Structure formats: structure tokens, C-alpha cells
Amino acid sequence: MGIAGLVGAGRSELLETVFGARKADGGTVSVNGRRVRPGSVGAAVAAGMGLAPEERKSQGLLLDASVATNVTLASLPAYSRGGFTDRGRELRDSRKTLQRLDLRPADPRLIMRTLSGGNQQKAVVARWLVRDCRVLLLDEPTRGVDVGARAELYRLIHELASAGVAVVLVSSEMPEVLGLSDRVLVLRDGKVVADAPAAELTEATVLDLIMEEAQEVLA
């Protein structure tokens, strides 16, 4: 599912609310038919949800920690025994996932801040692949990444969707939203003004829906 709208339309806020990082006045979130406790990131993660936030450096990464630490951050109990971390397993699983994402070099011992923007974004996504999440929320996943990394992220999104992972994508780039999505929600002022299959929408149609209120004000 793609989410389109202007900055300030509520796109990021919607993802954060679904993920439990914001409290909602109403509504419910369910994964595989089971309701998720609202306003709880822990409950969302336990239910199989993952979020790659727009501000990855400030909200999604520990820049001075290793890539392995960042990749396994949401799965720490799986790598702990008796209060100690199984570093060998952590490194093996991280390296395997980084290779799947074509992160170069796929060295989990590197410090996160030394990676390019594209590789940092891949590391955020790798965190949820290690966790084997069932719902992946992506907020501006290709912002600040080069062409090569962008193509790899597109490939991964298609691969995950084909494997049954529910992917919810926010992007300011209309071709990206329409090209990657099966279904698109258009937001304006925090409200859904359209919900349609991506194949039935064009860039012009979506822009008209987004700008409708502004056009009315100018008129």
C-alpha cells in the first residue's frame, strides 16, 4: 500500500500511530486478525510490525554502534543467553542479511556512521528482516540514497510483498508510490480523500486530489 500526500498531510503521523509511537483518539490496529495494543511500540513489534522512519539517523539508527548491533536491535532476546550476547551468531545473521540486501561491504563490524545513506537505509530494513516482520512500514525509504541503492530497495520491496509481507510505503515521489504499490491512499489534512488500486490512478489524478483544497482557496 502506498500513501501519497503533501508534507503535513499526516503521512508520517499515520505510520507512527499504526506502529504505536503515537496515541490515537480512536480506531484499531490488527495483525493477522489480532488487535494490537494501541500506543505501544513493544506490542507492535511483538505483533510482527517494523518501521523504517523518515529521519533514519536520528530516529532509526545508533550511529556510533556497529552495523551488527543496529541490525539485531529489535531481536536482542534471540541473541542473549544468561545475560550475555552471542556475538558470533549476531555477526553471522547480520552478515547473511546484509548480503541479501547487497550492502557493500557486507561487514557487520563496521560503525554505522561510516556507511553511505543508502547502506544506512538498508541496515534499517535489515533489522526487520532479521526479526522476520510481517508488516513493514517504510517512511520515505529512498530519500538521500543513490540510484544503485534505490534500485536494490525497489527489488527488496517487491520481493517482500511477493513473500506475503504487508508493505506500507510513504513517499513524496509520485512515480515511486504508483510504481511500487498495489493500492494507494491519498491523504489531505489528515484525512483519506481517495483509496484506489494504483493501476486506476495517474500522477495527475493524485495531484489533483492532493491540491483540491488549495485550488478552492485560491479560487
Secondary structure by P-SEA (a helix, b strand, c coil): cbbbbcccccaaaaaaaaaccccccbbbbbccccccccccaaaaaaacccccccccccccccccccaaaaaacccccccccccccaaaaaaaaaaaaaaaacccccccccccccccaaaaaaaaaaaaaaacccbbbbccccccccaaaaaaaaaaaaaaaaabbbbbbbbccaaaaaaaccbbbbbcccccccccccccccaaaaaaaaaaaaaaaac
